[in-house]
Amino acid sequence: MAMNNLMGVVYNSLSLGTFINSYNDRTWYLVVTRNIFDFHGFGVNYFAGLLYGYAGRLSTVRGIPLADTFLFKSDVNPIVSLETYYEVVDHLDVQLLITPLVALSGVKYNF
């Protein structure tokens, strides 16, 4: 199990954050987030945006769709992901974030 030190902020529908990637480098993301489904504390969001910090190394990773294209051979790469969450109590969510090849879980506090 890896610890990636993910930290970010969301304002309206923009999210900016940072984490330590699998190459042990600092990575930054800027994404738009939208809610797909919300029902009695359960929900699903999607994220779409850009990553910075892999220095083109994602182009050699098996399992990433379109990995061997210009999309992943530069310093800035696209990202699309799904997040499922459950609001345990007011403002506190347990969540699971899924991207190609990676699943992250954690706790999120909503101010």
C-alpha positions as CSV (number, residue, x, y, z in Angstrom):
1,M,0.0,0.0,0.0
2,A,1.4,3.4,-1.0
3,M,1.0,6.7,0.7
4,N,0.7,9.5,-1.8
5,N,0.0,12.5,0.4
6,L,-2.8,13.8,-1.7
7,M,-4.0,17.2,-0.8
8,G,-6.3,19.5,-2.8
9,V,-8.9,22.2,-2.8
10,V,-12.2,22.5,-4.7
11,Y,-13.9,25.8,-5.4
12,N,-17.1,25.7,-7.3
13,S,-16.3,23.1,-9.9
14,L,-12.5,23.6,-10.1
15,S,-10.1,21.4,-8.2
16,L,-6.3,22.1,-7.7
17,G,-4.1,19.8,-5.8
18,T,-0.9,17.8,-5.4
19,F,0.4,14.3,-4.6
20,I,3.5,12.2,-4.6
21,N,3.3,10.0,-7.7
22,S,4.6,6.4,-8.1
23,Y,8.0,7.7,-9.3
24,N,8.2,9.6,-5.9
25,D,7.9,12.9,-7.7
26,R,5.6,15.8,-6.8
27,T,2.7,15.9,-9.2
28,W,0.1,18.7,-9.6
29,Y,-3.4,18.5,-11.0
30,L,-6.0,21.0,-12.2
31,V,-9.4,19.5,-13.0
32,V,-13.1,20.3,-13.5
33,T,-15.3,18.2,-11.3
34,R,-19.0,17.5,-11.8
35,N,-21.6,15.5,-9.9
36,I,-23.3,12.7,-11.8
37,F,-25.4,11.2,-9.1
38,D,-26.3,12.1,-5.5
39,F,-28.8,10.2,-3.3
40,H,-29.1,10.1,0.5
41,G,-25.4,10.7,1.1
42,F,-24.1,8.4,-1.7
43,G,-22.8,10.0,-4.8
44,V,-20.6,9.8,-7.9
45,N,-18.5,12.6,-9.4
46,Y,-16.2,12.8,-12.5
47,F,-13.0,14.7,-12.9
48,A,-11.4,15.8,-16.2
49,G,-8.3,18.0,-16.5
50,L,-4.5,18.1,-16.5
51,L,-1.6,16.6,-14.6
52,Y,1.9,18.0,-14.4
53,G,4.8,16.0,-12.9
54,Y,5.3,12.7,-14.7
55,A,7.8,14.1,-17.3
56,G,6.6,12.0,-20.1
57,R,7.0,8.7,-18.3
58,L,3.3,7.8,-18.6
59,S,3.8,7.1,-22.3
60,T,5.7,3.8,-21.3
61,V,3.1,2.5,-18.8
62,R,1.1,-0.5,-20.0
63,G,-2.7,-0.2,-19.4
64,I,-3.1,3.5,-19.9
65,P,-5.4,4.1,-22.8
66,L,-3.5,6.0,-25.7
67,A,-0.3,5.9,-23.6
68,D,2.0,5.9,-26.6
69,T,0.7,9.1,-28.1
70,F,1.5,12.8,-27.7
71,L,-1.0,13.0,-24.9
72,F,1.4,11.3,-22.5
73,K,4.8,12.0,-23.9
74,S,5.1,15.6,-22.5
75,D,5.2,17.1,-19.0
76,V,1.4,17.9,-19.1
77,N,-0.9,15.0,-19.3
78,P,-4.7,14.5,-19.4
79,I,-6.6,12.9,-16.5
80,V,-10.1,11.5,-16.3
81,S,-11.4,9.8,-13.2
82,L,-14.5,8.8,-11.2
83,E,-15.1,9.3,-7.6
84,T,-17.7,7.6,-5.4
85,Y,-18.4,8.9,-1.9
86,Y,-20.6,8.5,1.1
87,E,-21.3,11.3,3.5
88,V,-20.8,9.8,7.0
89,V,-21.8,12.9,8.9
90,D,-22.3,16.5,7.8
91,H,-19.3,17.7,5.8
92,L,-17.3,14.4,6.2
93,D,-17.1,12.0,3.3
94,V,-15.5,8.6,2.8
95,Q,-14.4,8.3,-0.9
96,L,-13.0,6.1,-3.5
97,L,-11.3,7.7,-6.6
98,I,-10.7,5.5,-9.7
99,T,-8.4,6.4,-12.6
100,P,-6.8,4.1,-15.2
101,L,-4.5,1.8,-13.2
102,V,-5.0,3.6,-9.9
103,A,-7.6,3.5,-7.1
104,L,-7.3,5.9,-4.2
105,S,-9.4,5.9,-1.0
106,G,-9.6,8.5,1.7
107,V,-11.6,10.9,3.8
108,K,-12.7,14.3,2.6
109,Y,-13.9,17.3,4.8
110,N,-16.2,19.8,3.1
111,F,-16.1,23.2,4.6
